[in-house]
Amino acid sequence: MHILTVLYGHPTDPAAFDEYYRTTHAPLVDPIPGVTAFTYRHCSSLDGNPPPYYLMAELTFDSMESLQSGMGSEAGQAAAGDVPNFATGGVTMFVAHD
């Protein structure tokens, strides 16, 4: 299993970010070939300080090959290309695997 993790920094307008993510960006994940699970959630800290990230998303694939193929597809490129449209706080991406 390979998980593409996307960490979004704090946006300049959290309400606009949330609306765009929920209604425009998240639906772009469904057509990506090979995605077996998709989840996203807001971040918080244990001590009340602002967390380093605003939102975390995870896209799960069966293998690195399916991740690369899915993200290289037209749907994957559309989702990746949409990130600059709303991620005003920056974004960090990495892959975790077992």
C-alpha positions in Angstrom: 0.0 0.0 0.0 1.2 3.5 -0.9 -0.4 6.6 0.5 0.1 10.0 -1.1 -0.2 12.5 1.8 -0.9 16.1 1.1 -0.4 18.7 3.9 -1.9 22.1 3.4 -0.6 25.1 5.2 -2.9 27.7 6.8 -4.8 29.5 4.0 -5.4 33.2 4.0 -9.2 32.6 4.0 -10.1 29.4 5.8 -13.8 29.6 4.9 -13.1 30.0 1.2 -10.5 27.2 1.3 -13.0 24.8 3.0 -15.7 25.6 0.5 -13.5 25.2 -2.5 -11.9 22.1 -1.2 -15.2 20.4 -0.4 -17.1 21.4 -3.6 -14.4 21.7 -6.2 -11.1 20.0 -5.4 -12.1 16.9 -3.4 -14.5 15.7 -6.3 -11.5 15.7 -8.6 -10.0 12.7 -6.7 -12.9 10.3 -7.6 -11.9 9.9 -11.2 -8.2 9.3 -10.5 -7.5 5.7 -11.6 -6.1 3.4 -8.8 -7.3 5.4 -5.8 -8.6 2.8 -3.3 -9.3 5.2 -0.5 -9.4 9.0 0.0 -9.8 11.0 3.2 -9.2 14.5 4.4 -9.4 16.1 7.8 -8.5 19.4 9.5 -5.5 19.4 11.8 -5.3 20.5 15.5 -2.6 20.4 18.1 -2.6 18.8 21.5 -1.4 21.9 23.4 -3.7 24.5 21.9 -1.0 26.1 19.7 -1.7 26.4 16.0 -0.8 23.1 14.3 1.8 23.3 11.5 -0.8 22.3 8.9 -4.4 23.3 8.3 -5.7 20.2 6.4 -4.3 16.8 5.6 -5.5 14.6 2.7 -4.5 11.0 2.0 -5.0 9.1 -1.3 -4.3 5.4 -1.0 -3.1 3.2 -3.9 -2.2 -0.5 -4.0 1.4 0.1 -5.3 3.8 2.8 -6.3 3.1 1.8 -9.9 -0.7 2.5 -9.5 0.1 5.8 -7.7 2.4 6.9 -10.5 -0.1 5.8 -13.2 -3.0 7.4 -11.4 -1.3 10.7 -10.7 0.1 10.7 -14.3 -3.4 10.2 -15.8 -5.5 13.1 -17.1 -7.6 13.0 -13.9 -4.5 13.0 -11.7 -3.0 15.9 -13.5 -6.3 17.8 -13.3 -6.3 17.3 -9.5 -2.7 18.3 -9.1 -3.1 21.3 -11.4 -6.0 22.6 -9.3 -3.9 22.9 -6.1 -2.5 26.4 -6.9 -6.1 27.6 -7.3 -6.8 27.4 -3.5 -3.7 26.4 -1.5 -2.7 29.9 -0.4 -0.8 28.5 2.6 1.4 26.2 0.5 1.4 22.5 0.3 3.7 19.6 1.2 3.4 16.2 -0.4 5.0 12.9 0.3 4.4 9.1 -0.1 4.3 6.7 2.8 4.4 2.9 2.2 4.6 -0.4 4.0 
